[in-house]
């Protein structure tokens, strides 16, 4: 078995990644741009749900925020911890389910790039790199949990930022967050070319009515929700 050091992938910005860890892509960049508009400082408590390489969590840490990052993937946790150590930034990285690891804690800012790709399997995968993107038949397995859990995670005035595909239904997300008592809106959108995951399941997506024939572009949305 090759050593961990030999298996690392170097990413732009001086980050490294273990095999199977979701690497920063267009959705990461869109969420980063949204996060740049939030007021982060030394007393700001921040949570990232699904940190991957830790790129966004570390960005928040460079602005002085006290950041906790959670991921269900051990390779992602190891990668984020390694990147924090390499960049000498304080970052608390926890392994496990975000609800279980944050019970009783509240934050000023919560952000997430959760799994959101619709998949033929009813239940999201429990292992493998697909955990970073597959999210049940409608792509909302994790998105809906975040919508339900957001009020308990946010301090009064706290903000949730979440990015996902338009295939998942931005309107559904807004409705769920509003019903949960948050003021929610779409603050950014972007159209990006289909990647290999969507292309590989084109026929299934068309059969489910989630994509039109010959569609080649995916809409991404950033939703911002604030607790009163």
N, C-alpha and C positions, 0 to 999 in steps of 0.2 A: 504494500500500500504506500503511495507517495506521501511524503511529509506534507504537513499543512503549509509550510512556507513555500513549497514548490507548487502548490495548488492555488495560490492566491492570484487574483486578477487585479491589475492596477487600473483604476478608473480615473477619468478627468477630475481635476481638483485635488489630486493627491490622496484619494481614498483607495482602499483595497477591498476585495470581496472574495469570500469563499465560494466554491462551486454551489450552485443552486440558490444563491441569494439574489433577490430581485434587485437589478441595477437601475440607477436613476434613468428615467426616460421622460417623454413629453409630459406625462401626468405629474411626475415629480417636479418638473420645471414650472408647470402651471401653478401647482400648489405653493412652490417656493415664492413665486411672484405675489401670490395672495398673502402669504405670511409676511412679506416685506412691508405690507401696509399696516400690520398690527403693532401696537406699542409694547415692545418687549424691553425689560430692564432687569436690574439686579434683584428686585423683589417680585418679579413675575414668575409664577409657577406654571410650568408648561408640561403637557403630556402629549407624546406621540404614540398613536396606536398603529402597530405594524411598522417598525422602524426600518427594516431591511438593512442597508449598509450603514444607517445612521446619518445619512447626508443631511436631511432636514433638521433632525434633532441637533446635530452639531452646528448647523447654521444658526439655530436659535441660541445655542450656548455661546457662540461668538458674540452675540449681542448682550450677553450678561444674564440671560434668563436661567432659572434653575430648572433643568430639564430632566424629566423621567421618560424613558422610552421602553415600550413593551413589544414583544414579538413572540409568537408561538413556535418559531423556528429556532432551534439551537444554533445552526450555522449563522443565522442573521444576528442573534445575540452576540455570538463570538466575534463576528465581523464588526458590529457597531462598537463593541468594547475595544477591539483592537484599533479601530480608527480614532476613537476618543483618546486612547493612550498615545497613539502616534502624533496626534495634533495637540496633546497636552490640554485637553478641554474636559471640564467636569461634566460627566454625563452618567446618570444612573440608568442602567439597562437591565430590565427584568425579563425573565423567561416565563411565558404562560399566557393565559387568557386575560385580556385587559380588564374585564370586570372583576375577576378573582384577585388580580394583583393590585387593584386600586381601591378596594373596598374602604369606604370611610374617608377617602381623600378627595379634595376638590382643587380645581385648577383655574387659573385665569384664562389660559388658552389651551384648547385641545385640538390637535389636527391629525388627519389620517388620510392616507392613500390606501384604502382597504382593497381586498380582493373584490372584483366587481364584474368579472367576465361571466356571462351566462354559459352554463355547461350542461351537457346531457345527463350527468349524474345528479340525482336529487340532493345528495349530501356533499358538501365540500370535502376535498381530499384531506386525509389526516397526516400525510407525509408527502415528501417530494417537492420539487420546485413549483408544482402547480398550485400549492397552497397559497402562493402569493397572488394568484389571479383568479382561479376558479371559485365561483360563489353560488352554486346551485342553479336551478333551471332558469330563474329570472335575474341572476346576478346580485341578488339583494340579501343573501344570507348574513353577511357581516354588516352591510349598510344599515339594515333594519335594526340590528342589535345596537349599533351606535346611536341611531335615532332615539331608541327607547332609553338607553343609558345616559345620554348626554346631560339631561337636567341634573342627575345626581353627581356628575363629574364636574360640573361648572359652579364656580362661585357666582354670587350675584354680579351681573355685569359681564360675566365670562363669555368667551367666544369659542364656538366650534367652527373649524374649517375642514371641509371634506371634499375630495375630488372623486368623481366616478364617471362612467360612460353614460352618454345619453340613452343607450340601450336599456339601462336600468330604470329610467324614468325619473327625471329631475322633479317633475310635478309630484310624484309619489313621495319623494324624500321631503320636499317642502311641506306637504300635507302632514306627514308624520311628525316632523319637527314642530310644526305649528300646533298640532294637537297635544304635543308634549309641553307646550307652554313657552316655546322659544319664538323669537322673531327671526324668520328665515328668509333668505333671498339668494338668487344666483348672482354671483359677483364677477364671474369670469367664464368664458367659453373658449374653446379652441377646436379646430378640425385637424385631425392628424390621419395620415395614411394607415390603413389596416396593417397590423403586424402579422407575424406568422401564426399566432394562436387563432385569431379570427379567421384568417384565410383557410386554416386547416379544417375549421368547422362551418364553412360557408353554407353548405347544403342544409345542415341542421338549423342554423340561424334563420335561413329563409323559410324553412318549414315551420318554424315557431313564430314567424311573423316579426322577428326582431331585426331583420335586415331585408332590404329590397334587392332584387336581382341586379347583379353587376355592381353593387355598392362597393366603394373602395375607400371611403372616408368615414372616420368615427368622430363623433362629437364628444368632447370632454367638457365637464362642467365643474366649477368650484362653487360649493354652497357654503354660505356663512350664516350661522345661527347664533343669536345672542340671548342669554338668559336675562330677564328683567332684573 
